[in-house]
Amino acid sequence: MTENIKQMFSKMNDETRQEALECLMMEFNAKSTKHIQKNWIIGGRIPEDHQEKIVHIFQNLLRIQIFRINEIKVNL
C-alpha cells in the first residue's frame, strides 16, 4: 500500500501536495508536514494503521485536483 500512496503523491501538483501534507498533519497529530513528507512518503515508513485513511484522503484530493484542472480548461 505504501507504493500506491507514493504513486498518488507523485501525481499531485504542488498545491495538492501541500494540502495533502497539511491534512495528514492535522489528521494524525504529526509534528510537521516536512516530517510526514520525508519520513512517511519519501522514506516509505507510513504507520500501517494510517495507510488506509491516507489512501482515502489522497484519492479524494486527486479527484478535487482533476476537477479544478477541468474547471480551468472550461473557463479558458
KOLDREN-88649 format. One record per residue: residue in one letter; x, y, z of N, C-alpha, C in turn. Coordinates in steps of 0.2 Angstrom, whole numbers, padded with zeros to 4 digits, always signed. Example, Ala and Ser with C-alpha at 12.3 -4.5 7.8 and 13.67 -1.06 7.14 Angstrom:
<nodes>
A+0066-0028+0039+0062-0022+0039+0066-0016+0039/S+0064-0011+0035+0068-0005+0036+0064+0000+0039/
</nodes>
This chain:
<nodes>
M+0004-0006+0000+0000+0000+0000+0004+0006+0000/T+0010+0006+0003+0015+0011+0003+0017+0014-0004/E+0018+0009-0009+0019+0011-0015+0014+0015-0019/N+0008+0012-0017+0002+0016-0020+0001+0023-0018/I+0003+0024-0011+0002+0030-0008+0008+0035-0012/K+0014+0032-0013+0019+0036-0016+0017+0038-0023/Q+0014+0033-0027+0012+0035-0033+0007+0040-0034/M+0002+0040-0029-0003+0045-0029+0000+0052-0027/F+0004+0052-0022+0008+0058-0020+0012+0061-0026/S+0015+0057-0030+0018+0059-0036+0014+0062-0042/K+0008+0060-0042+0003+0063-0047+0000+0070-0045/M+0001+0072-0038-0002+0078-0036+0003+0084-0038/N-0001+0089-0040+0003+0096-0041+0005+0099-0035/D+0009+0104-0035+0012+0107-0029+0006+0109-0024/E+0001+0112-0026-0004+0114-0022-0008+0108-0018/T-0009+0103-0022-0012+0097-0019-0008+0094-0014/R-0001+0093-0016+0003+0090-0011+0004+0094-0005/Q+0004+0101-0005+0004+0104+0001-0002+0103+0005/E-0008+0103+0002-0014+0102+0005-0015+0095+0008/A-0012+0090+0005-0012+0083+0007-0007+0083+0014/L-0002+0086+0013+0003+0086+0019+0000+0089+0025/E-0003+0095+0024-0007+0098+0030-0012+0094+0032/C-0016+0091+0028-0022+0087+0030-0019+0081+0034/L-0014+0078+0032-0011+0072+0036-0008+0074+0043/M-0005+0080+0043-0003+0083+0049-0008+0084+0054/M-0014+0087+0052-0019+0088+0056-0023+0081+0058/E-0024+0077+0054-0027+0071+0055-0024+0066+0060/F-0017+0066+0059-0013+0061+0063-0009+0065+0069/N-0010+0071+0070-0007+0075+0075+0001+0074+0074/A+0003+0075+0068+0010+0074+0067+0014+0081+0069/K+0021+0080+0069+0025+0086+0071+0025+0091+0066/S+0026+0089+0059+0026+0094+0054+0025+0091+0047/T+0023+0095+0042+0022+0092+0035+0029+0090+0033/K+0034+0093+0034+0041+0090+0032+0042+0083+0035/H+0041+0082+0041+0042+0076+0044+0038+0070+0040/I+0031+0072+0039+0027+0067+0035+0030+0066+0028/Q+0032+0071+0025+0034+0070+0018+0041+0066+0018/K+0046+0068+0022+0052+0065+0022+0052+0058+0025/N+0048+0057+0031+0049+0050+0034+0043+0045+0031/W+0037+0048+0030+0032+0044+0028+0031+0042+0021/I+0031+0048+0017+0030+0047+0010+0037+0045+0006/I+0042+0049+0007+0048+0048+0003+0052+0042+0007/G+0052+0042+0013+0055+0036+0017+0051+0030+0017/G+0045+0030+0015+0041+0024+0015+0039+0021+0022/R+0040+0025+0027+0038+0022+0034+0032+0025+0036/I+0027+0024+0032+0020+0026+0034+0017+0021+0039/P+0015+0023+0045+0012+0018+0050+0007+0014+0047/E+0007+0008+0048+0002+0003+0044-0005+0005+0046/D-0006+0007+0052-0013+0009+0054-0016+0015+0051/H-0012+0019+0048-0014+0025+0045-0015+0025+0037/Q-0012+0019+0034-0012+0019+0027-0018+0019+0024/E-0023+0015+0026-0030+0015+0023-0033+0022+0023/K-0032+0026+0028-0035+0033+0029-0031+0037+0024/I-0025+0036+0023-0021+0041+0019-0023+0039+0012/V-0024+0033+0010-0026+0032+0003-0033+0035+0002/H-0037+0035+0006-0044+0038+0005-0043+0046+0005/I-0039+0049+0009-0038+0056+0008-0035+0058+0002/F-0030+0054+0000-0026+0055-0007-0031+0055-0013/Q-0035+0049-0013-0040+0048-0018-0044+0054-0019/N-0047+0057-0013-0051+0062-0013-0048+0069-0016/L-0042+0070-0013-0038+0076-0016-0036+0076-0023/L-0035+0070-0026-0034+0069-0033-0040+0070-0037/R-0046+0068-0034-0052+0070-0038-0053+0077-0038/I-0052+0080-0033-0053+0088-0032-0048+0091-0037/Q-0042+0089-0037-0037+0091-0042-0039+0091-0049/I-0042+0085-0051-0044+0084-0058-0050+0089-0059/F-0054+0090-0054-0060+0094-0055-0058+0101-0056/R-0053+0103-0052-0050+0110-0053-0047+0111-0060/I-0043+0106-0062-0040+0107-0069-0045+0107-0074/N-0050+0103-0074-0055+0103-0079-0059+0110-0079/E-0060+0112-0073-0064+0119-0072-0060+0124-0075/I-0053+0124-0075-0049+0129-0078-0049+0129-0085/K-0049+0123-0088-0050+0121-0095-0056+0124-0098/V-0062+0123-0095-0068+0125-0097-0069+0133-0097/N-0066+0136-0092-0066+0143-0092-0061+0147-0096/L-0057+0143-0099-0052+0146-0104-0056+0147-0111/
</nodes>
